[in-house]
Amino acid sequence: MSGTTTEANAFDRSPAGNARLRGPVMCVVGARPNFMKMAPILRALAAHQPPLPALLVHTGQHYDQGMSHQLFEDLGLQRPDLDLEVGSASHAVQTADVMRRFEPALDAHLPACVLVVGDVNSTLACTLVAVKKGVPVVHVEAGLRSYDRKMPEEINRVLTDQIADRLYTTERSALANLLREGVAAERVVFAGNVMIDSLVAHRPNARPAADTLRAHGVDPAWLDAAKGYGVVTLHRPSNVDDAAALRSLLNVLREVASSLPLVFALHPRTRNNIERFGLSSLIDPRRMALLPPQGYLEMLGLMRDATLVLTDSGGLQEETTALGVPCLTLRENTERPITAEQGTNTLVGRDPQAILAGVAEILGGAGKRGRVPEFWDGRAADRIAADLWQWLGPGAP
């Protein structure tokens, strides 16, 4: 990597470890979940007294521009100040492209710090650039671990946490994970879940499920008046890139649909693989409504009104817990254990019997309702802004 950070850059570190702000907080988004996490942070930075200036960088890792635009509109998120337009590629190529395009932006804007969220390739790529340039990194949603190194996101999480300067966690168990990995406790702050900040703010505006179905040509009368409906999302490579795994899941979902109609919001990767593997016949159009990827308000309404959710998404595990909707996670592990320990989530993997037993339990009225975890109260971003102000030091404007 070329270039070095000079004395004129964003931070001077004092002996006490504080820093004096000389530039904006450079906030990085790259993929759909980042948008939901960053929107409340940007609002909190602007609302803080005095305000903390922010500059929003979209790496373009999420390359569906139409969907990106809708998410920005739904979340009331400002348009990016910079769009690196990286697009889709292999993990290695995408990470390298983000680093290559992010470095000149960092040099040009001399931020006080770089703030990254979550665990996507952009999170790690921008962290690496900033750290090597001597610019401190703030990681929001730190310390989550699935302990499954086959997940690319796990690698991104572990490496980002190792080199970030300030780490904000969503649940208390994250601190123990970080301490085991040698991260100093003084670098870690339990702030709560900014994803839930977005949910709390936008839940009143969630689009009713019936309206979303009508918009896609599905008569809401199709829904089961007594049992309601289930929501399905699948996108993890381990579930959808292997023909046998995807076939097994579609077979069990077809069986679930015989008891409960399912609304399946199809990720492009999943749709393409269903067609590529010749599995379209496993979709029962009478009991399974296939929808394209949904906007934030549409998806929030679908989940809010659902009887249950079947998913392999980490974010949906959190959102269903906050909504009090039973969730069956089609994975063997989760980096969000609090959703199963305190919330509505149950891990069922890809075991057909476990999935069917979980559905039967929920339809029988015994599904987990759980409780909303500590600091999942819609104020996590405010706590982050307040702490960030103190951490940045007396030079803040």
C-alpha positions in Angstrom: 0.0 0.0 0.0 1.5 3.3 -1.0 1.6 6.5 1.1 1.8 7.3 4.8 -0.4 9.3 7.1 1.3 12.6 8.1 1.2 14.9 11.1 -1.7 16.8 9.5 -3.9 13.7 9.6 -6.9 13.3 11.7 -5.5 12.2 15.1 -2.9 13.1 17.6 -2.7 10.7 20.4 -2.1 12.0 23.9 -0.3 10.0 26.6 -3.7 9.2 28.1 -4.7 7.5 24.8 -7.3 10.1 23.8 -7.3 11.9 20.5 -8.1 15.3 19.1 -10.6 15.5 16.3 -9.3 17.3 13.2 -11.6 15.8 10.5 -14.9 14.0 10.0 -15.9 10.6 11.2 -15.6 8.6 7.9 -18.5 6.1 8.0 -18.4 3.1 5.6 -21.2 1.1 4.2 -20.9 -1.7 1.7 -23.9 -4.1 1.8 -27.5 -4.1 2.7 -27.2 -4.8 6.4 -24.7 -2.0 6.8 -27.3 0.5 5.7 -29.7 -0.4 8.6 -26.8 -0.1 11.1 -25.4 3.1 9.8 -28.6 5.2 9.4 -29.1 5.6 13.2 -25.4 6.2 13.8 -25.4 9.1 11.3 -28.5 10.6 12.9 -26.9 10.3 16.3 -23.7 11.9 15.2 -25.6 14.8 13.8 -27.9 15.2 16.8 -25.1 15.1 19.4 -24.3 18.4 21.0 -22.1 19.5 19.6 -22.5 17.6 16.4 -19.8 15.2 15.2 -19.2 15.8 11.4 -19.5 12.7 9.3 -18.7 11.6 5.8 -20.5 8.6 4.3 -18.6 6.3 2.0 -20.5 3.6 0.0 -18.0 1.1 -1.3 -20.5 -0.3 -3.8 -20.1 -3.8 -2.6 -23.9 -4.1 -2.7 -24.2 -3.7 -6.5 -27.9 -3.6 -7.0 -28.3 0.1 -7.4 -32.1 0.0 -7.5 -32.2 -1.9 -4.2 -29.6 0.4 -2.7 -31.6 3.5 -3.6 -34.8 2.0 -2.1 -32.9 1.2 1.1 -31.6 4.7 1.4 -35.1 6.1 0.9 -36.7 3.7 3.4 -34.2 4.4 6.1 -34.0 8.2 5.6 -30.3 7.7 5.0 -28.4 10.5 3.4 -27.0 9.9 -0.1 -23.3 8.8 0.1 -20.7 11.5 -0.1 -18.5 9.1 -1.9 -19.4 6.0 -3.9 -16.4 3.7 -4.7 -18.5 1.6 -7.1 -16.6 -1.6 -6.5 -19.3 -4.1 -7.4 -19.4 -7.9 -7.3 -16.4 -10.1 -7.5 -14.7 -12.9 -5.6 -13.8 -12.3 -1.9 -10.2 -11.6 -2.7 -10.8 -9.4 -5.7 -13.6 -7.4 -4.0 -11.6 -6.9 -0.8 -8.6 -5.7 -2.9 -10.7 -3.4 -5.0 -12.2 -1.8 -1.9 -8.8 -1.2 -0.4 -7.4 0.2 -3.7 -10.3 2.7 -4.1 -10.7 3.6 -0.4 -7.1 4.7 0.1 -7.3 7.8 -2.0 -10.5 8.8 -0.3 -8.8 8.4 3.1 -5.9 10.6 1.9 -8.2 13.2 0.5 -10.5 13.7 3.5 -8.2 13.1 6.5 -10.9 11.7 8.8 -10.7 11.7 12.6 -11.4 8.0 12.4 -13.0 5.4 10.2 -16.2 3.9 11.5 -17.1 0.4 10.1 -20.1 -1.8 10.9 -20.8 -5.5 10.7 -18.7 -8.1 9.0 -18.8 -7.7 5.2 -15.7 -7.5 3.0 -15.8 -3.7 3.0 -15.6 -3.7 6.8 -12.3 -5.5 6.8 -10.9 -3.9 3.7 -11.4 -0.3 4.9 -10.1 -1.3 8.4 -6.9 -2.6 6.9 -6.3 0.6 4.8 -7.1 2.9 7.8 -4.9 1.0 10.3 -1.9 0.9 7.9 -2.3 4.7 7.3 -2.4 5.4 11.0 -6.0 6.4 11.2 -8.0 4.9 14.1 -10.8 2.5 13.4 -14.1 2.2 15.2 -16.0 -1.1 14.8 -19.7 -1.2 15.6 -21.1 -4.7 16.2 -17.8 -6.1 17.5 -17.1 -9.4 19.2 -19.8 -11.5 17.6 -18.5 -15.1 16.9 -19.9 -18.2 15.3 -16.6 -20.0 15.7 -17.1 -21.3 12.2 -14.0 -20.2 10.1 -15.7 -21.5 7.0 -17.9 -18.4 7.1 -16.1 -15.5 5.3 -17.9 -13.1 7.7 -16.2 -14.8 10.7 -12.8 -14.1 9.2 -13.8 -10.4 8.6 -15.1 -10.1 12.2 -12.0 -11.6 13.9 -9.5 -9.6 11.9 -11.3 -6.3 12.2 -11.7 -6.6 16.0 -8.0 -7.4 16.3 -6.8 -4.1 14.8 -9.7 -1.7 15.5 -9.2 0.9 18.2 -12.7 1.3 19.6 -15.1 -1.7 19.6 -18.8 -1.3 20.3 -20.7 -4.5 21.2 -24.3 -5.5 20.9 -24.5 -8.1 23.7 -22.4 -8.7 26.8 -21.1 -12.1 25.7 -19.1 -10.3 23.0 -16.7 -9.0 25.6 -15.7 -12.5 26.7 -15.0 -13.4 23.0 -12.8 -10.4 22.6 -10.9 -11.0 25.9 -10.2 -14.6 24.8 -8.6 -13.2 21.6 -6.4 -10.8 23.5 -8.4 -7.6 22.9 -7.9 -5.2 25.8 -11.1 -4.6 27.8 -10.5 -0.8 27.7 -11.0 -0.8 23.9 -14.5 -2.3 24.3 -17.8 -0.6 25.1 -21.2 -2.3 25.4 -23.5 0.1 23.5 -26.4 -2.1 22.3 -27.7 -3.0 18.9 -28.0 -0.2 16.2 -29.9 -2.6 13.9 -32.7 -2.5 16.5 -32.4 1.4 16.5 -33.6 1.3 12.9 -36.3 -1.2 13.6 -37.7 0.9 16.5 -37.6 4.0 14.4 -39.3 2.5 11.4 -41.6 -0.1 12.8 -44.6 2.3 12.7 -44.0 2.8 8.9 -43.6 -0.9 8.1 -45.6 -1.8 5.0 -48.4 -4.2 5.8 -47.8 -7.7 4.5 -51.1 -7.7 2.5 -50.0 -4.6 0.6 -46.6 -6.1 -0.2 -48.2 -9.3 -1.5 -50.7 -7.3 -3.7 -47.8 -5.4 -5.1 -46.4 -8.7 -6.4 -49.6 -10.0 -7.7 -50.5 -12.3 -4.7 -54.0 -12.1 -3.4 -53.8 -11.7 0.4 -56.7 -14.1 0.7 -54.2 -16.7 -0.1 -52.9 -16.4 3.5 -54.2 -18.9 6.1 -56.8 -17.0 8.1 -56.1 -19.2 11.2 -52.4 -19.9 11.0 -51.1 -16.9 9.1 -47.9 -17.4 7.1 -44.2 -17.9 7.4 -41.4 -15.8 5.9 -38.4 -17.5 4.4 -35.0 -16.1 3.4 -31.9 -18.1 2.3 -28.6 -16.8 1.0 -25.7 -18.4 2.8 -23.3 -20.2 0.4 -23.4 -23.3 2.6 -27.2 -23.5 2.1 -27.7 -22.4 -1.5 -24.4 -23.0 -3.4 -24.5 -26.8 -2.9 -27.2 -28.6 -4.9 -27.8 -31.3 -2.4 -28.1 -28.9 0.5 -30.5 -26.6 -1.4 -32.6 -29.5 -2.6 -32.9 -30.8 1.0 -34.0 -27.4 2.3 -36.5 -26.8 -0.6 -38.0 -30.3 0.1 -38.5 -29.5 3.8 -39.9 -26.0 3.0 -42.4 -27.6 0.6 -43.5 -29.9 3.5 -43.8 -26.9 5.8 -45.8 -25.1 3.2 -48.4 -27.9 3.3 -49.3 -26.7 6.8 -48.4 -23.0 6.6 -48.2 -20.8 3.5 -44.7 -19.4 3.0 -43.6 -16.0 1.6 -40.1 -16.6 0.2 -38.1 -13.4 -0.4 -35.6 -14.8 -2.9 -32.0 -13.6 -2.8 -30.7 -13.4 -6.4 -28.0 -16.0 -5.6 -30.7 -18.4 -4.4 -33.0 -17.8 -7.3 -30.1 -18.4 -9.8 -29.1 -21.6 -8.0 -32.6 -23.0 -8.0 -32.7 -22.5 -11.7 -29.1 -23.7 -12.2 -29.6 -26.9 -10.2 -33.0 -27.6 -11.8 -34.9 -27.4 -8.5 -37.8 -25.1 -9.6 -40.3 -28.1 -9.4 -39.8 -28.2 -5.7 -41.5 -24.8 -5.3 -45.2 -25.3 -4.8 -46.8 -22.1 -6.3 -50.1 -22.9 -4.5 -48.4 -22.6 -1.0 -45.2 -20.7 -1.6 -45.2 -17.0 -2.8 -41.9 -16.2 -4.4 -41.0 -12.5 -4.1 -37.9 -10.6 -5.3 -35.6 -9.0 -2.7 -37.7 -6.6 -0.6 -37.2 -3.1 0.6 -36.5 -2.5 4.3 -40.1 -1.4 5.1 -41.6 -4.2 3.2 -39.4 -6.8 4.8 -40.1 -5.3 8.2 -43.8 -5.6 7.7 -43.6 -9.2 6.4 -41.7 -10.2 9.6 -43.8 -8.2 11.9 -47.0 -9.8 10.7 -45.6 -13.4 10.3 -46.4 -16.5 12.4 -42.7 -17.6 12.1 -39.6 -16.9 10.2 -37.2 -19.4 8.6 -33.9 -17.9 7.7 -30.1 -18.2 7.6 -29.7 -14.4 8.1 -28.0 -13.0 11.2 -29.8 -9.8 11.0 -33.2 -11.5 10.8 -32.4 -13.4 14.0 -32.0 -10.1 15.8 -35.0 -8.4 14.2 -37.4 -11.3 15.0 -36.2 -11.3 18.6 -37.0 -7.5 18.8 -40.4 -8.1 17.2 -41.2 -11.1 19.3 -41.7 -13.4 16.3 -40.5 -17.0 16.5 -37.5 -17.7 14.3 -36.0 -21.0 13.1 -32.4 -20.5 12.0 -31.3 -22.9 9.2 -27.7 -23.0 10.4 -25.7 -25.1 12.8 -24.3 -22.1 14.7 -25.0 -18.4 15.3 -22.7 -15.5 16.0 -25.7 -13.9 17.8 -26.3 -16.4 20.7 -28.4 -13.9 22.7 -31.1 -14.3 20.1 -31.4 -18.0 21.2 -30.6 -17.6 24.9 -33.0 -14.7 25.5 -34.9 -14.1 22.2 -37.1 -16.0 19.9 -34.5 -17.8 17.9 -34.0 -21.6 17.7 -31.1 -23.2 15.7 -32.4 -26.1 13.7 -29.6 -26.4 11.0 -30.6 -28.3 7.8 -32.1 -31.3 9.7 -35.5 -31.8 8.2 -36.9 -33.4 11.4 -35.6 -30.6 13.5 -37.1 -28.0 11.2 -40.5 -29.7 11.0 -40.5 -30.2 14.8 -39.8 -26.5 15.3 -42.6 -25.5 13.0 -45.0 -27.9 14.6 -44.1 -26.5 18.0 -44.7 -22.9 16.9 -48.0 -23.7 15.2 -49.0 -25.5 18.4 -48.6 -22.3 20.3 -45.4 -23.3 22.1 -43.0 -21.2 20.0 -40.4 -19.0 21.8 -41.4 -15.5 22.5 -38.4 -14.6 24.5 -37.6 -11.0 25.6 -35.8 -8.0 24.1 -32.2 -8.1 25.3 -30.5 -5.3 27.2 -29.8 -2.1 25.3 -31.9 -3.2 22.3 -34.0 -0.1 23.0 -33.5 2.2 20.1 -30.8 4.2 21.8 -27.6 2.3 20.9 -26.5 4.9 18.4 -26.9 7.7 20.9 -24.7 5.8 23.3 -22.1 5.3 20.6 -22.1 9.0 19.7 -21.7 10.1 23.3 -18.8 7.7 23.9 -17.2 8.6 20.6 -17.2 12.2 21.5 -15.5 11.5 24.8 -13.0 9.1 23.2 -12.1 11.6 20.4 -11.2 14.1 23.0 -11.3 17.8 23.7 -10.4 18.8 20.2 -13.8 17.9 18.8 -15.7 20.8 17.3 
